[in-house]
Amino acid sequence: MGKIVISDSFGQVGRQFSLQRSYYVCEPLFRTLCRRTLPIERCKYKEKGQPMCMEQHYRLFTSYREPGRDRDIQRTDTGTPGRDFIIVACNDQFFKLELLQDGEELSETDLCLQLSRIANMAGETNSAHQIGALTSQARPVWAEHRDRLLQDATNRASLHALENCLFLVCLDKPSVPSRPGHLLPTPSNMAEDMTARTHHILHGQGIRHNSANRWMDKTVQVIVSEDGTCGINMEHSVAEGIALGHMIEHAFKSMGKDHGSSHDPCSLAQPQALCWNLSSQSVEDIQTACESIENLVNDFDLSMFKFDKYGREFIKKQNMSPDAFIQLALQLTYYKIHASLTSTYESASVRRYRQGRVDVIRANSPAALTWIKAMLGQTECSEEEKLRLFMEAVQWQQDYTLDVPTVSDYWMGYGAVVPDGYGCCYNPQADSILFCVASFFSCFDTSSDMFVHSLESSLLQMAELCTYDPETVSHR
């Protein structure tokens, strides 16, 4: 199950700040969804102005991935959603929160009050069972465990609420160091801060922290923590990460615009705690899931890297696509470590077509291999020839890819899709490039830290090649 993370760190700390942040993210999304008021996006590059399909944006809040023993079922409400509630996870417990009161939207004050009530309710009761951990199991296993839960009427009602809500808001404990012995994440320790926060949003950092404060089948989970960490965990079988990114940007533009009237606090319906009747077998299922997720978390090798020597503006001055440039940097980096190229997946949008999702671009081209061998001295050639080969490789890549808009104040990340591979997400900013590199400790052939160190070297080499001046060299 692929996961996408969009994460941001905020200077102000505290539960109340986190509650307000969750309001600012979820309320505009709910309003936009119900009114289907997203402006139609249009192509900005080839065939400019063509409208792009927006349907996957609306599926973000009307879909649920139901586990199956043979295959999962994608349940999607194709009409205008009649759902008007979210589920809030706090202290490994789940609460149903209505977003309308007497047919009117809750105001910022109302929603913050309701979220505060939930935080207090969850704090009064320690969850006896971390049932959210079940959703992290292998899909056939979780399907079997879910069937067992459905045998009880109370469980059926709770599952129905979780499966039919608009999305989840997860009120979390603070982030912890990404690895034992590492410093606490702080803004002054940027790499560790970003790495820890990305771990936090992707998997919750373990069962003692936030991993059971999730319901992984739900498409969108808005996550906020006591230390101000804010992000979204996405089950992306119904939509691409770019659709979620657009929705978040749209929501951020609506921040601070209160569209509802405040209600008398006494008139607000009390949030409902979801209840469970668990058999001894279900309790054992949860324990097994907790052990399993700990193993998954401990095996996840993640490294965040901010390359600050240059960014997309420098690349554009070389008359190159930043995306093509970075893709070749990744190919050069992989070859340095493993002495070969490998199958590489890069997604390309086909939203020009109705219901379009993505197609696949293969970044490991013959042109890239020829250039890489020249860069590493495996074929003898001049710097001018290396630059020519580089331009050919860039052109090949540019023929199949286009730049995508980037936003400077968040980043994305995901895991590797194969046990011996890497997942590498990047955000080219004006004067820097953010990278999120993931692999698995259980594979002795991969290392995210090693990849990052080699990637930095590759980017510096490529800049030196681009700025090569034969006249300057001849006068030294």
N, C-alpha and C positions, 0 to 999 in steps of 0.2 A: 504494500500500500504506500504510494508515494505521498510524501508530505511536503508541504511548502511552508516556510516561516517568513513572516514579515515582522521585523522587530525594531523597536526604537527604545532608547534609554532616556530617562528624564531626570533632571537634577533634583526636583523636589521629591521627598520621600514621605511615605505614610499611607495608611489605609484610605483615608478620605480622598487623597489625591487620586489613588487608584480607582476608587469608585467613580469619581468624576470623569476620569479618563475612559472608563468602560462606557459611561453614558455617552460621551462625545463620539465614540466609535459606533455603538450599536443603534442609537436612536435614529440618526440620519439614514443608516442602512435600512432599517425597518420602514421608514417613511418612503424612501426612494423605491424600495421593492414593491410596496403596496400600490403605489401610484404609477409604477413603470415609467418613471420620468427621467431615466438616464438618457442623455443626448446620444444620438447615433454617432459612433466613431467613423471616421473616414480615413482612407489610406493617405499617408503623408509622403510616400516615396514613389515607387513605380505606379503608374496609372493613378495619379493623385486624385483625390475626391471621391473615389469609389466607396459606397457605403459598406460597412462591415457588420456581420451578423452579431446581434447583442444577446441572443437567447441564452448562451451559457452564463451570462452575468446573472440572469434571473433564476437560473437553476441553482445558484449558490445557496439559496435560502428556501428552496422547495424540494430538496432531494435528501435521500437517506440511503446509505449503503447497508443493506441487510445481509448478514452473513449466511452462507449456505454451505452444506456439506460437500456438494459437488461444485457449485459455483455461486457467487453472490448474486443478489437481486438488487437492481438499481430502481428504487421507488422514487418517482418524480411526479409532483402535482403540476400538470401542464397549464392549468387555468390560473386565474388570479387567486393567490393564496388567501384562504379564510383564517389562517392561523394568526393569532394575535398574542402569542406568549413565547417567552424564551425559557430556557432552563439555566439556572445559575448553579455552578459547582463551587462548593466551599468546604474546606476541611474534609474532603472525600465524601461529601454528602451532596444531594441534588435537590433543588427547589424549583417549583414552577412559579414563574413571575408573569402575571398578566400585564400587557403593555397598553391596554385600553381600560378606561374607567368610565362607565356609562356611555360608551361609544366614543369617548374623547381620548386623544393621546395623552399619556402622562407627560408632565413637564419635567424639566431637569431636576427641580426640587423634589418632585414626587419620586422619580426613579432613583435618585440618590438615597432618599429615605428608605425605599424598598430594599435597595441593595444593602444598606446599613442594617436593616432588620434581619436580612438573611445572614450577614456576617455575625451578628449577635446570636441568632438561633444556632448557627453552626458551631459557634464557640462554646455554647452551653452543653453541647452533646458531642462526645468523642465517638466518631464512627466506629462501630464494632466490626464492620466488614468493608473492605476497600473494593466495592463491587465494580468501580470503573476500570480496574485493572483487567477485568475479563475481556474488554474490547481490544486489548493489545495482543491477545493470543492469535496464533495462526487461525485463519478463517474457518476451516472445518472444525477445529477444536472449539472456537467461540460459538459456532452454530449449534454444536451439541450442547454446550453449557446454556445457551439461550433457550433451547427447546425445554431444558429442565426447568428454567425459571418460569416459562410460560404456563406450566402446569398449575400455578397458583394465581388466583384472581388478583390479589394485591400486586404481585409482580407484573402481571399483564398490564394493569393500569399504569404502573410506573414506566414500563417499557414503552407503552403507547405514547406517553407524554414526551419521553426522550426522543422517540423516533419521529414525532410530528411537530416538534418545536421549530421555530425559525432558525435558531442557532443557540450555541451555548456561550455563556460568559463564565470564565473560570477565575475565581478570586484566589490567588495563590500565595504561598509563603515566599520569602525572598529567595533570590538566586544564591547558589553556593559555588565555591570554586569548581572549575571544570574537571580537575583531577586532584587526587589526594596530594597534599603538600603544597598546592598552588596558593598564591595569595588570594584574598577575597577580591571579587570583581569590583573595581572602582573606576571612575572616569579617567583618573591619571594613569591607570594600568590598562590602556585601551584594548590591546589584543586579548588579554584575559577577560576583560569586561565583556567584550563582544562575544568571545567564545562561550563564556558561562551563560550569557543571556540566550544565545542560540541553542545551546543544550537545553536550557530551561523550556523554551517554546517548543522545541521539537519533541521532547520526550518527558519533560517534567523532572529530570535529574534523579530519578529513582523513587522507590516506593515510600521511603521515609520523608520525601519532600513533596513532589507534586504529581507523580506519575499516575496515581489513582484518582486525581482530581480532574479527570478527563472522561470523555465519551467519544472514542476514536472513530466511530461509525458516522458521526455527524459531520457534514461537509465543512462547516465553519465553527471554530471555537475561538472566541475573543478572550485572550488571556491577559490579566493584569495582576501584578503582585504588590506586596507591601513596600518593596523598594523602588517602585515606579516602573519596573520592567513592563513593557506592553508589546504584545505581538498577536499573531493569528496562526493557529495550526489548522491546516486545510487537508481534507481528504479529496484529492483532486480528480477522481474518476469522472466527475460530471463537468469539470471546467478546468481551464488552464490557470496557472498562477498569474498571468498577465491580467486576466479578468478580475481576479481578486484585487490586484494592485490598483486597477482603475476604480474599483468600488471604494477602496480605502482613500484614494486621492479625492474622490467625490465627497466622501464623508468628512474628510479633513476640511474641505472648503465650507462645510456647513457647521463647523464647530462654533459654539457660542450663540447660535441662532435658536432660541427656545421657541418651539412652535406649539406648545401646549399650555393650558392654564392650570395653575396649581390647584390641587384639591385639598379639602380638609383632611389632615392626616388620619383622623379617626374613620373617615369614610373609605379609605383605601383598603382594598381586599388584602388580607394577610397572605404573604407568600406561602405556598403549600410545600411542605417537605415530602419528598417521594419516599414511600415506605416499601420494605421488602420482607417477605417471609422466606427464609432460606433453609433448605434441607441440609442435613449433614454433608451430603454429597456436593451441594453448591458451595458450602463453606470450604470444603476441600478443593473445589475448582478454583476458588478465589486465591487460596494459598498457593496453588500451583502457578496461577497467573502472576502472582506477585514475585515468585522466584524467577519465572521466565523473563519478566520485564527487567529485573535487576541484571540478569545476564545480558540482555540486549543493550541496556544502558552502558554497562561496563565494557562492552565490545565496540562501542561506537567511538571512532577516532575522528575528532573534529578539530580543525584549525582555522581560525579567522585571521585574515591578513589584509592590512591596508597598505598598498604600495603607494607611496607618496612622492616619488621622484617625478612623476608626470601623470597625466590623465588623458581624457578623450580629446582635449583641445590640442595637445601636442600631436596626437595621432592624426587628427584632421588636417593639421598643417602639413603633414606628409602626403596629403591627398589619399588617405586610406580610410576605410571603414573601421571604426573602433572594434566592432564585433569581429570582423575578419582578422584584425591584428591580434586580438586577445585569443581567438581560437588557434591561431598559429603559435602563439606563445605557449599554450597548453600542449600542443603537439610536440614542440621542441622540448618542453619540460619532461613529458612522458618518455620521449626517446632517450634523453640523457640518463634517466633512471633505469629504464628497462631495455634499452638497446633495440627497440623496435617500435613501430606504431601499433595502435590497437583500434578495435571498433569503437567509434565515437558517435554518440547520439547528440544532435542539437535539434531542437524543435523549430519548426517554421510554421507560422500561422497560415491557415487557409480559410480565414473568416470572411473572405470575399464571397464565399459560397454560403447559402443558407444552411444552418446547423453545422458550419465548418468548425473544425477543431485545429489539429496540427498535422503536418507531415514531417518526415525525417530528413535531416541534412547529415551527410557523412563528411566529417571535417578532415579525415585522414586521406588526403588526395595524393596522387603521384607527384604533383607539383610541390606539395609540402614536403614529401620525403626527399626529393632532389635537393631542395633548399636546406633542409635540416642536415643532410650529409655534408653539404658544403660548409655550413656553419660550424660543424664539429670536426672539420678537417679530414673527413673520410674521403673526400674528393678534393683534389688540388684546384684552386681557382682564386682569382684576385678578389679584393673587396668589391670592386665594381661588378664583377660577375655574381658575387653573393647577393648584392643589392638587386641586380636584375632578376635573379631567381626568386628572391623574396617578393618582388613586385608581381611576378607571374603567379606565385602562390596566393598572394593577397587577391589578385584579380579573379583567380579561380573561385576563391571563397566568396568574394563579393558578388559574383554572378548568381549565387544561391542564397545569400543572406542579405538582410537589411538591418540598419540600426533600429533599435527600439528605444522609446522614451525612457529616461531614467530619473528617479527622484533621489535626492542626495541624503535624505534623513532616514532612510530605512534600508534594510538589506534582506535578502532571501537566502535560504539554504535548504538542502535536502540530502538524504543519504545516497550512498552508492547503490546501483540497481543490481549489481552482481557481487558475490563475495570477494572477488579479487580485483575489483575495480575502484574507481574514484567517482564521487559526485562533486562537481565544481560549478558553483554559481558565482556570477560576478556582476558588479554594478560599476560601470565606468563613469566616474564623476569628472568635473571639469579639470581638476588638477591632481586627481588620485584615482585609484581603482580598488574597490573592495572585493575581496575573494572569500568565499566560504568553501573549504575543501573537506570532504568527508571520505572515510574509508573504514575498514574494520581491523581492529587489533588482532583478530584471530587469523588474518592473512599475513604471513610473514613476508610476503613480497611487496606489500604496500605500506606506506607511512604518510599520513597527512602532513606532519611536520617536515619530512624530507621533501615532499612535493612542493611545499611552500618555499623552502629554502632554494630549491632548484628553479622554481618559478621566478623568484626575485632576480636570480642570475640571468635567466632567459630574457626578462624584460629589459634589464640593463644592456645586455648584448644587442638586443634589437634596436634600442635607442642609439647605441653607438654606431650600429650599421646605418641607420637612417640619417645620421648627421655626419657620416664619413665625407671628408673633403680631401681629395687626392693632392690638391695644391698645398694645403696646410701640412700634410704628411711629408711632401717632398722638400719643404723648407725647414724641417726640423733638424 
